[in-house]
Amino acid sequence: MDDPRANMDGNGLLGLGAPRTDWSKTPGRVPGFWLSIAGAVLAVPLPAVGFILAVIGVIFSGKAFGVIPAGARGRGLNLTAIAVAVAAILVSLVRIFT
């Protein structure tokens, strides 16, 4: 097949939602996970810092989760990061208000 329209590199179709082969490179996926873990670790000793890190982590992970299609590789890390961040937010809020 020599059709130049079949070339996915540089034709702008990836921005329109064309399938990607490697979803593990989605921006925000790994930083969101590590920020969620850091927020969970710091939720007990420093609840305000843990809360801020967990909120930023859930934002990054949520944006990456919205981009990765269902069933694609790499989506589980986002689900884990969101779950950890929500738990860290709840622990931080309990520690702040009690």
C-alpha positions in Angstrom: 0.0 0.0 0.0 1.6 3.2 -1.2 -1.1 5.7 -0.2 0.5 8.6 1.6 -2.7 9.2 3.5 -2.1 5.9 5.3 1.0 7.3 7.0 0.0 8.2 10.6 3.1 10.3 11.4 2.5 14.0 11.1 -1.0 13.9 9.5 -2.8 15.2 12.6 -5.1 12.1 13.0 -3.6 11.2 16.4 -5.0 14.5 17.7 -8.5 13.5 16.4 -8.5 10.2 18.3 -6.9 7.8 15.9 -5.6 4.6 17.6 -2.1 4.7 19.1 0.1 1.7 19.5 1.8 2.8 22.7 -0.5 4.3 25.4 2.2 4.0 28.1 3.7 7.3 26.9 0.5 9.2 27.7 1.4 12.5 29.4 0.5 12.6 33.1 0.2 8.9 33.5 3.4 8.2 35.5 3.7 11.6 37.2 0.1 11.3 38.4 0.9 7.9 39.9 4.0 9.1 41.7 2.2 12.2 43.0 -0.6 10.0 44.3 1.8 7.7 46.1 3.7 10.8 47.6 0.3 12.2 48.7 -0.6 8.9 50.4 2.7 8.7 52.2 2.5 12.3 53.4 -1.2 12.2 54.3 -0.6 11.2 57.9 2.5 13.2 58.9 1.9 16.3 56.8 -1.8 16.3 55.8 -1.9 19.6 54.0 1.1 18.6 51.8 -0.4 15.2 51.2 -3.7 16.7 50.3 -2.1 19.0 47.7 0.0 16.3 46.2 -2.9 13.9 46.0 -5.1 16.4 44.3 -2.5 17.2 41.7 -1.9 13.4 41.2 -5.6 12.8 40.7 -5.8 15.6 38.2 -2.9 14.2 36.1 -4.2 10.7 36.3 -7.7 11.7 35.5 -6.6 13.5 32.3 -4.5 10.6 31.3 -7.4 8.2 32.1 -9.7 10.2 29.8 -7.3 9.8 26.9 -6.4 6.1 27.1 -9.2 4.0 25.5 -10.9 1.2 27.4 -9.0 -2.1 27.3 -5.7 -0.4 26.4 -2.5 -1.3 28.1 -1.6 1.3 30.8 -5.1 2.1 32.0 -4.7 0.1 35.2 -1.9 2.4 36.5 -4.3 5.3 36.2 -7.1 3.5 38.1 -4.6 2.6 40.8 -3.3 6.2 41.0 -6.9 7.6 41.2 -7.8 5.1 44.0 -4.7 5.9 46.0 -5.2 9.6 45.5 -8.8 9.5 46.7 -7.8 7.5 49.8 -5.0 10.0 50.5 -7.4 12.9 50.1 -9.8 11.4 52.5 -7.1 10.6 55.1 -5.7 14.1 54.7 -9.1 15.7 55.3 -9.7 13.5 58.3 -6.3 14.5 59.7 -6.9 18.2 59.0 -10.3 18.4 60.6 -9.9 16.2 63.6 
